[in-house]
Amino acid sequence: MPRVMRSIAAINPMSDDTIIVDAEDLEFAEPLPLCLLAGQLSNLQRLGGKASIEKLRKPVADRLERMNVLRDWIEARPASRSPTHNFSFLQVARANCIDDANGIANSLAQKIAEFVPPEFCHQSETMTRDGIVHPLGYMLTELLENSLTHGRGKGFAHASAWIAAQYYSSGDLIRLAIVDNGCGFLKSLHDHSAVEPKNHVSAIRAAFMPGVSCNRSVGLVRDSLNAGLGLTVSRDIALRSNGAFWAGSGDAWIEQPGRDDDAAKRIQPWQGSVLNFEIHRAGLISFNFRDLFSKYPHPGEVPSISFTD
């Protein structure tokens, strides 16, 4: 992660020159770097700067343009005979307002659940049932809404969120990344007693404590009945699936935040929040995610989730 952040930081939003991103060697993309790149280029554009992603192989450029998160900056290259990796299982979206969250979560969760890796075909009914769609839908909705409510406080009403999901033609691993260019955990939770000392590491850890990020506690008007369990339960879903998670904001990056064995690193600063999850399909169907709420005091109403075809 530190190396990725150094590369992203090289795209200076305050630059007066057009920034050229040389993508000649790009053959595949992962969710987190792709979301960070889109977020940083958006910061540059908002401040009046210019950038161009050049030397992309034509198939890669076409695929990224269809995802509609880098279209403004891609300068396509004529088709070449060089082979490229298969991007067919990488889904990316940008959310510009809170009303986008449910639709994006719906679409991504359905697309992930519809695909069954070949080695799990004998479990096709199990692998596509509600045990996959509902926990993923809950996570995606909560994470996007967190970015577009908390992230838009403290003078960051312009903030957007980028979300990407990657899954593979074999194996049951799902990677999720959510990046926003909002106020970040420390500004959002600065006045909360759980954030001591007042630094980015403490703020990230506090955000994953149950109840800390409820909107009433941090002065947000919307959804005042929110129990502040979205990040906590999303973390628990990833871990119960035998996965992992990371979170970053400001100059801090923490593996497994909120756990006794979490590990913090310093990174190039990011204005906003960054979340990265690894989840396993087989693990998701091994438990009912709604049961996770019962271990927290006063969990409130377990959210009702519905999906359309």
LUMVEXNU-657324 format. One line per 10 residues: number of its first residue (from 0); for each residue x, y, z of N, C-alpha, C. Coordinates in steps of 0.001 Angstrom, whole numbers, plus 500000, padded with zeros to 6 digits. Layout:
// residues N
NUM> X Y Z X Y Z X Y Z | ...
//
This chain:
// residues 309
0> 500806 498780 500000 500000 500000 500000 500846 501280 500000 | 501910 501381 500808 502714 502604 500747 503217 502926 499347 | 503615 501899 498564 504110 502141 497204 502994 502664 496304 | 501795 502095 496451 500650 502568 495670 500366 504025 495986 | 500394 504380 497277 500080 505756 497660 501143 506731 497171 | 502397 506298 497108 503436 507177 496563 503166 507480 495096 | 502721 506473 494355 502406 506677 492938 501219 507621 492764 | 500198 507440 493604 499023 508305 493520 499385 509736 493902 | 500225 509893 494929 500609 511225 495388 501398 511984 494326 | 502037 511251 493398 502793 511907 492331 501879 512690 491389
10> 500585 512355 491393 499608 513123 490620 499173 514283 491498 | 499873 515375 491415 499676 516507 492314 498489 517357 491860 | 497404 517390 492636 496232 518172 492215 496503 519660 492078 | 497590 520150 492657 497907 521584 492589 498804 521930 491405 | 499133 520935 490581 500035 521178 489461 499376 522051 488393 | 500168 522960 487824 499674 523798 486728 499857 523129 485369 | 500641 522070 485324 500916 521382 484068 499947 520222 483870 | 499735 519855 482603 498958 518650 482319 499757 517425 482770 | 499143 516601 483581 499818 515419 484110 499574 514245 483171 | 500645 513602 482744 500563 512456 481845 500757 511175 482667
20> 499776 510296 482600 499875 508986 483246 500219 507971 482169 | 501428 507436 482221 501900 506468 481231 501397 505082 481615 | 500440 504542 480833 499817 503256 481147 500192 502177 480138 | 501342 502336 479504 501734 501396 478451 501824 499965 478971 | 502268 499795 480196 502475 498445 480724 501261 497905 481469 | 500152 498653 481493 498981 498199 482240 498314 497024 481536 | 498234 495888 482221 497558 494715 481686 496352 494327 482519 | 496362 494656 483773 495217 494365 484625 495173 495406 485730 | 494045 495497 486390 493888 496473 487467 493242 495786 488655 | 493550 496272 489837 492912 495795 491051 492013 496900 491590
30> 491007 496542 492382 490019 497535 492816 490594 498745 493526 | 491477 498536 494504 491934 499665 495308 492740 500685 494502 | 493806 500291 493770 494536 501302 492992 493665 502003 491951 | 492712 501273 491355 491852 501868 490350 490968 502956 490963 | 490398 502682 492144 489564 503679 492814 490395 504884 493255 | 491604 504631 493758 492465 505734 494176 492850 506618 492993 | 493155 505998 491861 493505 506765 490672 492332 507623 490230 | 491136 507036 490192 489952 507804 489791 489699 508954 490762 | 489861 508704 492054 489647 509752 493036 490645 510887 492909 | 491907 510549 492701 492927 511590 492591 492752 512412 491315
40> 492411 511765 490217 492173 512505 488979 490946 513408 489113 | 489950 512952 489861 488783 513792 490106 489152 515018 490940 | 490025 514833 491943 490510 515971 492729 491218 516980 491833 | 492040 516459 490939 492774 517316 490006 491808 518105 489127 | 490810 517427 488591 489842 518066 487706 489036 519134 488445 | 488641 518849 489679 487844 519794 490460 488607 521090 490715 | 489946 520974 490832 490776 522141 491094 491252 522827 489816 | 490720 522372 488661 491046 523009 487397 492256 522443 486693 | 492830 521357 487217 493988 520740 486592 493604 519821 485449 | 494604 519390 484701 494373 518514 483553 495277 517292 483640
50> 494762 516161 483138 495542 514925 483111 495118 514094 481917 | 496005 513215 481520 495715 512313 480408 496353 510959 480690 | 495549 509891 480555 496075 508531 480671 496403 508059 479265 | 497684 507883 479006 498121 507617 477641 498758 506244 477498 | 498848 505789 476222 499504 504547 475826 498791 503303 476344 | 497487 503434 476636 496715 502254 477022 496527 501339 475824 | 496649 500052 476028 496256 499101 474989 494758 499250 474731 | 494371 499108 473467 492985 499375 473079 491982 498539 473860 | 492165 497234 474045 491165 496469 474799 491029 496946 476245 | 492160 497334 476839 492120 497817 478220 491402 499164 478277
60> 491719 500055 477331 491066 501360 477292 489560 501215 477112 | 489148 500322 476208 487716 500117 475969 487016 499642 477232 | 487657 498708 477934 487047 498169 479141 486938 499240 480228 | 487985 500024 480420 487959 501054 481451 486963 502161 481099 | 486828 502477 479821 485848 503487 479422 484430 503016 479709 | 484162 501725 479492 482826 501204 479776 482513 501278 481264 | 483545 501186 482095 483321 501310 483539 482953 502746 483931 | 483273 503710 483072 482827 505087 483228 483383 505765 484476 | 484588 505391 484910 485209 506120 486011 486485 506833 485577 | 487060 506443 484436 488277 507089 483945 488096 507679 482549
70> 486871 507687 482068 486614 508072 480676 487137 509462 480347 | 487041 510390 481285 487442 511773 481002 488932 511925 480733 | 489722 510945 481137 491179 511119 481060 491871 510146 480105 | 491125 509192 479537 491749 508153 478711 491978 508659 477291 | 493211 508513 476836 493540 508757 475433 493870 507392 474840 | 492946 506851 474067 493072 505472 473601 494204 505325 472599 | 494766 504127 472589 495847 503786 471663 495303 502799 470640 | 495777 502849 469391 495328 501864 468403 495568 500442 468904 | 494730 499533 468463 494807 498147 468933 496177 497547 468649 | 496665 496774 469592 497933 496075 469405 497688 494585 469565
80> 498690 493814 469208 498557 492363 469322 498981 491837 470688 | 499381 492734 471560 499831 492302 472882 498653 491745 473661 | 498824 490596 474319 497725 490012 475083 497445 490846 476329 | 496192 490845 476771 495816 491519 478015 495073 490542 478898 | 495098 490815 480183 494360 489997 481124 492871 490227 480945 | 492063 489296 481432 490620 489384 481312 490075 490305 482397 | 489437 491400 481990 488857 492347 482936 487389 492035 483210 | 486861 490920 482713 485419 490725 482709 484824 490619 484102 | 485631 490391 485117 485104 490243 486464 485539 491391 487375 | 485734 492561 486794 486031 493760 487567 484923 494770 487324
90> 484205 495126 488386 483102 496067 488292 483460 497319 489083 | 483263 498485 488481 483623 499744 489124 482489 500748 488945 | 482239 501552 489974 481199 502577 489872 481584 503782 490719 | 481032 504931 490348 481203 506160 491118 479849 506587 491664 | 479811 506930 492940 478583 507413 493565 478754 508891 493880 | 477882 509719 493336 477983 511162 493532 477018 511698 494584 | 476024 510884 494978 475073 511329 495987 474530 510113 496720 | 473901 510359 497867 473429 509272 498710 472379 508425 497998 | 471633 509030 497071 470597 508283 496364 471181 507239 495418 | 472468 507364 495092 473117 506382 494217 473424 505073 494937
100> 473543 505134 496260 474126 504017 497008 473366 502713 496828 | 472051 502725 497018 471299 501479 496970 471334 500850 495590 | 471199 501677 494543 471215 501133 493189 472551 500503 492839 | 473647 501156 493226 474970 500613 492951 475185 499332 493739 | 474799 499339 495026 474943 498141 495858 474140 496984 495286 | 472919 497263 494862 472050 496262 494253 472740 495627 493054 | 473208 496473 492132 473809 495988 490894 475061 495152 491148 | 475974 495668 491997 477219 494948 492251 476969 493619 492952 | 476117 493627 493967 475848 492383 494698 475243 491327 493789 | 474332 491733 492923 473707 490777 492006 474717 490218 491014
110> 475584 491083 490478 476568 490614 489498 477546 489627 490127 | 477958 489917 491345 478888 489006 492027 478218 487668 492299 | 476988 487710 492786 476301 486472 493162 475905 485628 491957 | 475678 486269 490812 475280 485519 489615 476392 484646 489082 | 477640 485042 489342 478761 484269 488820 479140 483171 489807 | 479234 481950 489299 479662 480813 490117 480943 480248 489520 | 482071 480295 490250 483313 479719 489721 483111 478257 489348 | 483765 477788 488282 483533 476423 487794 483665 475352 488860 | 484633 475492 489762 484830 474441 490753 483705 474378 491782 | 482801 475405 491757 481688 475414 492695 480354 475173 491985
120> 480406 474735 490713 479161 474568 489961 478207 473576 490622 | 478757 472572 491290 477890 471598 491963 477169 472226 493149 | 477604 473434 493538 476958 474157 494619 476260 475400 494098 | 475866 475391 492828 475390 476623 492209 474204 477232 492951 | 473278 476414 493435 472131 476969 494144 472568 477604 495459 | 473504 476953 496135 473992 477482 497403 474788 478760 497196 | 475625 478772 496161 476516 479899 495953 475800 481147 495440 | 474559 481032 494990 473846 482207 494497 472666 482574 495379 | 472500 481916 496487 471341 482205 497326 471551 483484 498135 | 470568 483782 498961 470591 485031 499707 471818 485167 500604
130> 472430 484051 500973 473605 484082 501830 474771 484836 501228 | 474768 485043 499923 475804 485856 499281 475285 487255 498971 | 474102 487334 498377 473589 488627 497943 473346 489566 499117 | 472727 489062 500173 472325 489960 501260 473494 490528 502069 | 474459 489729 502504 475571 490360 503221 476381 491319 502347 | 476582 490956 501069 477301 491865 500177 476506 493148 499964 | 475193 493012 499764 474360 494195 499577 474391 495106 500785 | 474348 494509 501970 474428 495305 503190 475759 496046 503265 | 476862 495320 503043 478181 495950 503109 478301 497102 502130 | 477951 496850 500884 478134 497862 499851 477297 499102 500136
140> 476052 498895 500568 475194 500035 500881 475734 500829 502049 | 476102 500127 503131 476591 500823 504318 477890 501582 504035 | 478788 500965 503291 480072 501606 503033 479917 502834 502145 | 479051 502739 501142 478807 503906 500292 478105 505011 501078 | 477101 504649 501861 476389 505672 502627 477313 506316 503660 | 478221 505544 504230 479180 506109 505173 480031 507187 504493 | 480496 506873 503274 481312 507842 502543 480538 509095 502176 | 479255 508922 501860 478470 510036 501343 477682 510768 502417 | 477801 510355 503676 477234 511120 504787 478377 511667 505630 | 479097 510815 506317 480225 511253 507133 481280 511958 506275
150> 481559 511404 505105 482599 511975 504254 482270 513360 503751 | 480980 513722 503689 480582 515025 503162 480422 516085 504243 | 480765 515750 505471 480720 516741 506531 481956 517621 506534 | 481986 518572 507470 483164 519411 507717 483650 520156 506476 | 482714 520595 505629 483101 521395 504469 483463 520609 503230 | 483126 519318 503187 483470 518483 502035 482215 518025 501286 | 481299 518959 501059 480044 518613 500396 480253 518115 498971 | 481422 518378 498389 481702 517950 497013 482085 516477 496915 | 482293 515791 498031 482899 514455 498014 482089 513438 497210 | 482812 512570 496536 482234 511419 495840 482875 510154 496380
160> 482321 509026 495989 482882 507733 496391 483031 506851 495171 | 484107 506079 495153 484358 505114 494085 484391 503731 494711 | 483698 502793 494082 483623 501441 494624 483934 500455 493507 | 484717 499450 493820 485092 498436 492833 485017 497058 493463 | 484593 496103 492674 484534 494706 493102 485220 493851 492050 | 486067 492945 492484 486785 492064 491574 486590 490619 492035 | 486297 489758 491064 486180 488336 491351 486741 487590 490157 | 486940 486306 490298 487840 485609 489387 487178 484386 488761 | 487783 483925 487651 487227 482781 486934 487449 481474 487665 | 488273 481492 488689 488445 480314 489556 488669 480804 490978
170> 488311 479983 491930 488438 480374 493325 487254 481208 493785 | 487143 481415 495090 485967 482103 495631 486290 483479 496215 | 487484 484020 495920 487881 485302 496477 487147 486461 495801 | 486670 487389 496622 486066 488643 496161 486850 489771 496806 | 487294 490729 496009 487958 491916 496536 487033 493118 496377 | 486910 493904 497431 486116 495123 497400 486977 496302 497831 | 486811 497427 497171 487481 498655 497584 486490 499801 497507 | 486520 500668 498509 485689 501872 498549 486590 503029 498917 | 486645 504034 498062 487501 505199 498268 486642 506446 498140 | 486821 507407 499053 486155 508696 498883 487153 509826 499080
180> 486790 510999 498605 487645 512180 498756 486984 513180 499695 | 486417 512645 500774 485720 513466 501753 486622 513939 502883 | 486014 514183 504040 486752 514802 505141 487669 513822 505865 | 487433 512518 505720 488279 511541 506391 487792 511233 507800 | 488312 510152 508372 487859 509702 509679 488171 510710 510788 | 489353 511326 510744 489743 512188 511856 488864 513432 511932 | 488619 514089 510822 487748 515268 510847 486329 514881 511248 | 485848 513750 510745 484485 513319 511037 484285 513000 512515 | 485279 512358 513130 485135 511871 514504 485962 512661 515513 | 486491 513795 515107 487460 514517 515935 486952 514791 517344
190> 485680 515123 517489 485149 515510 518793 484657 514331 519622 | 484776 513125 519091 484312 511946 519836 485351 511548 520877 | 484876 511190 522052 485784 510848 523152 486617 509605 522867 | 486158 508760 521932 486902 507537 521620 488169 507815 520817 | 488281 509017 520258 489443 509341 519431 490495 510044 520293 | 491360 509261 520878 492463 509765 521694 493679 508872 521477 | 494830 509470 521160 495037 510886 520860 494382 511285 519544 | 494332 512573 519259 493652 513064 518064 494559 512914 516849 | 494640 511688 516331 495418 511444 515123 494670 510457 514236 | 495197 510227 513042 494481 509402 512067 494388 507944 512509
200> 495422 507422 513128 495380 506031 513585 494255 505837 514597 | 494172 506727 515583 493117 506612 516592 491735 506747 515972 | 491599 507651 514997 490298 507866 514372 489849 506639 513577 | 490764 506012 512855 490408 504809 512101 489986 503698 513050 | 490765 503494 514097 490405 502452 515064 489042 502725 515690 | 488795 503982 516048 487523 504327 516671 486350 504095 515729 | 486552 504350 514431 485462 504213 513466 484910 502796 513413 | 485736 501810 513768 485292 500418 513720 484748 499927 515061 | 484706 500813 516056 484068 500456 517322 482560 500587 517169 | 481784 499634 517702 480332 499730 517551 479771 500991 518187
210> 478960 501707 517439 478278 502880 517952 479021 504182 517827 | 480327 504135 517581 481105 505381 517554 480694 506277 516400 | 480461 505686 515246 480190 506507 514063 478709 506739 513814 | 477866 506478 514835 476445 506760 514615 476283 508246 514344 | 475365 508582 513467 475260 509958 513000 474948 510946 514119 | 474191 510521 515124 473885 511417 516219 475153 511796 516979 | 476066 510826 517134 477277 511080 517914 478204 512085 517244 | 478190 512139 515925 479120 513031 515226 478428 514219 514584 | 477162 514438 514975 476499 515677 514588 475889 515683 513214 | 475602 514519 512641 474951 514481 511338 473445 514371 511529
220> 472697 515027 510658 471243 515045 510797 470623 513808 510181 | 471118 513402 509032 470486 512318 508298 470552 511004 509069 | 469446 510235 509052 469413 508897 509624 469887 508909 511084 | 469204 509705 511903 469639 509867 513288 469456 508593 514108 | 468738 507616 513561 468565 506357 514280 469649 505345 513945 | 470591 505742 513092 471683 504843 512738 472446 504445 513995 | 472600 503133 514209 473258 502650 515425 474773 502660 515316 | 475311 503082 514188 476763 503151 514056 477426 501805 513942 | 476753 500841 513294 477299 499491 513183 477737 499136 511772 | 477591 500059 510820 477878 499711 509422 479298 499233 509208
230> 480298 499995 509654 481689 499590 509487 482005 498359 510335 | 481461 498331 511545 481733 497215 512453 481239 495898 511872 | 480004 495884 511403 479428 494645 510873 480053 494286 509529 | 480398 495282 508713 481091 494986 507452 482424 494300 507728 | 483147 494794 508729 484390 494135 509155 484113 492702 509582 | 483072 492512 510394 482755 491180 510905 482379 490217 509784 | 481657 490711 508784 481291 489860 507640 482544 489371 506935 | 483486 490286 506691 484728 489891 506012 485480 488841 506825 | 485608 489052 508121 486363 488114 508951 485661 486769 509067 | 484339 486776 509215 483613 485513 509321 483675 484713 508026
240> 483933 485390 506910 484061 484675 505633 485482 484154 505424 | 486326 484275 506464 487753 483919 506383 488524 484877 505490 | 488070 486129 505455 488723 487159 504671 489541 488099 505532 | 489756 489305 505022 490578 490297 505716 490104 491687 505301 | 490579 492705 506015 490198 494067 505661 491275 495037 506113 | 491303 496189 505447 492250 497263 505723 491503 498590 505616 | 491999 499600 506319 491395 500928 506237 492489 501983 506305 | 492266 503081 505585 493229 504159 505584 492557 505512 505548 | 493259 506523 506052 492794 507897 506004 493939 508775 506480 | 494069 509966 505889 495204 510802 506264 496503 510080 505977
250> 497380 510025 506973 498676 509367 506774 498740 507978 507397 | 497576 507374 507682 497547 506087 508382 496885 505004 507544 | 497437 503814 507635 496910 502616 506961 496975 501478 507974 | 495818 500855 508261 495752 499846 509311 495187 498548 508762 | 495896 497479 509018 495400 496135 508709 494598 495622 509888 | 493382 495182 509626 492461 494662 510641 492163 495696 511729 | 491781 496932 511406 491542 497940 512441 490426 497524 513397 | 490637 497845 514658 489661 497489 515674 489930 496172 516362 | 490881 495407 515848 491256 494146 516492 492494 494370 517361 | 492666 493498 518340 493819 493637 519231 495145 493486 518485
260> 495122 492744 517376 496361 492487 516639 496479 493352 515387 | 495778 494509 515349 495870 495326 514141 497278 495890 513980 | 497599 496271 512753 498951 496754 512443 498846 498032 511631 | 499456 499114 512138 499370 500423 511495 500665 500762 510771 | 500520 501418 509609 501657 501912 508838 501394 503360 508448 | 502459 504092 508202 502330 505443 507657 502346 505360 506129 | 501515 506180 505507 501441 506229 504049 501477 507693 503607 | 501623 507886 502296 501436 509226 501749 500002 509658 502051 | 499786 510859 502545 498443 511251 502997 497392 511168 501893 | 496210 510717 502289 495040 510710 501415 493936 511490 502109
270> 493385 512498 501420 492276 513261 501968 490980 512518 501684 | 490489 511840 502687 489302 511029 502540 489496 509720 503269 | 488714 508733 502902 488839 507414 503522 489018 506349 502453 | 489705 505274 502839 490023 504177 501933 489732 502875 502669 | 488914 502010 502072 488578 500731 502674 488843 499617 501670 | 489424 498539 502129 489791 497430 501249 489428 496121 501942 | 488656 495274 501261 488179 494034 501849 488509 492838 500955 | 488812 491719 501573 488868 490426 500897 487836 489519 501554 | 486986 488918 500719 485860 488118 501197 485840 486810 500424 | 485412 485739 501072 485329 484435 500413 483872 483981 500332
280> 483463 483600 499110 482086 483167 498886 481696 482015 499807 | 482559 480997 499855 482233 479822 500665 482040 480202 502125 | 482823 481192 502588 482667 481644 503960 481376 482404 504175 | 480942 483179 503177 479722 483967 503321 478494 483094 503578 | 478446 481926 502948 477254 481091 503094 477307 480219 504335 | 478357 480364 505147 478503 479524 506335 477826 480118 507566 | 477266 481344 507442 476615 481967 508586 475548 482932 508092 | 474657 483317 508981 473634 484314 508688 474141 485665 509186 | 474380 486592 508295 475013 487839 508696 474149 488627 509675 | 472841 488412 509672 471977 489137 510598 472257 488766 512048
290> 472809 487575 512259 473146 487177 513625 474282 488010 514203 | 475072 488661 513350 476204 489450 513832 475750 490648 514662 | 474541 491147 514403 474063 492320 515125 473775 492019 516591 | 473465 490772 516897 472996 490446 518241 474071 490589 519311 | 475337 490594 518935 476392 490672 519952 476699 492095 520379 | 476046 493078 519729 476291 494463 520076 475117 495028 520859 | 475372 495792 521918 474277 496350 522711 473470 497356 521905 | 472146 497282 522083 471233 498210 521416 471514 498296 519924 | 471467 497145 519219 471812 497185 517800 470808 497881 516928 | 469595 498161 517467 468598 498781 516613 468003 497766 515653
300> 467296 498259 514694 466644 497372 513731 467638 496870 512706 | 467664 495556 512488 468507 495001 511441 467940 495439 510104 | 468740 496025 509240 468214 496611 508022 467533 495590 507120 | 466449 496018 506511 465757 495196 505539 466379 495446 504183 | 466740 494383 503482 467435 494525 502204 466606 493844 501127 | 466341 494538 500055 465614 493952 498950 466361 494236 497673 | 466273 493298 496740 466977 493437 495475 466020 493194 494337 | 466250 493899 493238 465430 493725 492058 466212 492976 490999 | 465505 492384 490088 466154 491656 489002 466756 492628 487999
//
